[in-house]
Amino acid sequence: MGGAMNESAQQSVSEMVSGIMSPVDLRVMQHAMFMACDSGDTLRTVDDVETLGRVVLRLYAAGLVDPQKLADAARTMAGVVHIQGLRRAV
């Protein structure tokens, strides 16, 4: 996941505004999900994984396209959602 992918991802974020995702978008988000899930944190339920996925999608759509930063931020935000019981708000 080098710089070229991040540049492509950055360009495709603007396309996401219209609701269209490219294969690059999906690969970046998938990579971020894998990194977030492999972090050693225990995702206890399917709801936890789904919450993490929603957070990844929203952060990516907001312009966070670096997979490592995306994984770190999503893990943190999903943890807050889990602690506060805000699953439906995400």
DAKADA-V915624 format. One record per residue. SS is DSSP state (2 for helix, 1 for strand, 0 for the rest). PSI is psi in degrees with one decimal (none if undefined). D_FIRST is the distance of its C-alpha to the first C-alpha in Angstrom with 1 decimal. Layout:
SS_PSI_D_FIRST, SS_PSI_D_FIRST
//
This chain:
0_77.1_0.0, 0_-170.8_3.8, 2_-34.3_6.9, 2_-38.8_7.9, 2_-39.6_6.0, 2_-37.4_7.5, 2_-43.6_10.7, 2_-41.9_11.0, 2_-41.8_10.6, 2_-41.2_13.2, 2_-38.0_15.4, 2_-16.1_15.5, 2_-38.9_16.4, 2_-30.7_19.7, 2_-27.8_20.2, 2_-23.9_19.9, 0_-34.8_23.1, 0_3.1_25.0, 0_9.5_23.6, 0_128.0_21.4, 0_139.3_17.8, 0_167.3_15.7, 2_-32.5_13.6, 2_-43.8_10.5, 2_-48.7_12.1, 2_-39.2_12.7, 2_-42.5_9.4, 2_-46.2_8.0, 2_-38.0_11.4, 2_-44.2_11.5, 2_-42.8_8.6, 2_-41.6_10.4, 2_-45.5_13.6, 2_-44.1_12.9, 2_-41.4_12.0, 2_-39.8_15.1, 2_-27.8_17.2, 0_5.9_16.5, 0_-11.2_17.5, 0_-16.9_21.0, 0_145.2_22.6, 0_118.7_24.9, 0_110.6_24.5, 0_-34.0_28.1, 0_169.8_28.5, 2_-35.9_27.0, 2_-38.2_27.8, 2_-42.9_25.5, 2_-40.8_22.5, 2_-40.2_23.6, 2_-45.5_23.9, 2_-43.5_20.4, 2_-42.3_19.2, 2_-39.6_21.4, 2_-43.9_20.3, 2_-47.3_16.6, 2_-46.1_17.8, 2_-41.3_20.1, 2_-40.2_17.8, 2_-44.9_15.2, 2_-26.5_18.3, 0_-6.4_19.5, 0_-0.6_16.5, 0_100.9_14.3, 0_-6.0_10.8, 0_120.2_8.7, 2_-40.6_7.8, 2_-45.6_9.6, 2_-38.3_12.3, 2_-45.0_12.7, 2_-45.0_13.2, 2_-47.4_15.6, 2_-41.4_17.5, 2_-41.0_17.9, 2_-45.4_19.1, 2_-49.0_21.6, 2_-40.4_22.8, 2_-34.2_23.2, 2_-40.6_25.2, 2_-43.2_27.4, 2_-43.7_28.0, 2_-46.0_28.9, 2_-42.3_31.3, 2_-6.3_32.9, 0_37.3_33.2, 0_26.4_31.7, 2_-42.9_29.8, 2_-21.4_31.5, 2_-17.1_30.8, 0_none_27.0
//
